[in-house]
Amino acid sequence: MNIQKMLKEAQRMQQRMTETQEELASQSVEGTAGGGKVTVVANGAGEIQSIKIDPQIVDPSDVDFLQELILAAVQDAVAKAKELSGSAMSKITGNLPGLGGLF
């Protein structure tokens, strides 16, 4: 494969990656904790979009529990966003050495 052809392929891959990142930003994943009492929505880029808390679990005397549930739901949503992103990017990079682990 000549250098010019490799550069063109790299440019096409970069374009596909940009398009995929834009698509990921428009997709959403949901993380939950406490049996669904806390729900966090993130986009495919891992940005938190919303947090919903069931009012029944709000106990002013046990704020620590609520904080733990929120943290767990955020971590769940971010992990799902990373999984979605990794899956989408691996479709682009395939098994190229050194690129598969970047996303």
Secondary structure, 3 states (H helix, E strand, C coil): CCHHHHHHHHHHHHHHHHHHHHHHHHCEEEEEECCCCEEEEEECCCCEEEEEECHHHCCHHHHHHHHHHHHHHHHHHHHHHHHHHHHHHHHHHCCCCCCHHHC
